[in-house]
Amino acid sequence: MSTWGVAFISLGLLLLAYKNWFGILIIALGIVMMLVAKKNKKNEQEAEQEKIDAVKNQKIKSRK
């Protein structure tokens, strides 16, 4: 989870508690930041797995 995303959501909730409707925009921004961070982490893990698979395939080919 994105630390900044959680911070923005918390700030947005604080603003809403004081009846500042700008808080809704800040909450939405925090949610978007969390979703982007989650997607980037997933892509990074997939790339890492592809590298591991490539090394395994290369080792198998070199044995033959």
Contacts in CASP RR format, 6 or more apart in sequence:
PFRMAT RR
TARGET T0000
AUTHOR 0000-0000-0000
METHOD contacts of the structure
MODEL  1
MSTWGVAFISLGLLLLAYKNWFGILIIALGIVMMLVAKKNKKNEQEAEQE
KIDAVKNQKIKSRK
1 34 0 8 1.000
1 37 0 8 1.000
1 38 0 8 1.000
2 30 0 8 1.000
2 33 0 8 1.000
2 34 0 8 1.000
2 36 0 8 1.000
2 37 0 8 1.000
2 38 0 8 1.000
4 30 0 8 1.000
4 33 0 8 1.000
5 29 0 8 1.000
5 30 0 8 1.000
5 31 0 8 1.000
5 33 0 8 1.000
5 34 0 8 1.000
5 37 0 8 1.000
6 30 0 8 1.000
6 34 0 8 1.000
8 26 0 8 1.000
8 27 0 8 1.000
8 29 0 8 1.000
8 30 0 8 1.000
8 33 0 8 1.000
9 26 0 8 1.000
9 27 0 8 1.000
9 30 0 8 1.000
9 31 0 8 1.000
9 34 0 8 1.000
11 23 0 8 1.000
11 26 0 8 1.000
12 22 0 8 1.000
12 23 0 8 1.000
12 24 0 8 1.000
12 26 0 8 1.000
12 27 0 8 1.000
13 23 0 8 1.000
13 27 0 8 1.000
15 22 0 8 1.000
15 23 0 8 1.000
15 26 0 8 1.000
16 23 0 8 1.000
16 24 0 8 1.000
16 27 0 8 1.000
END
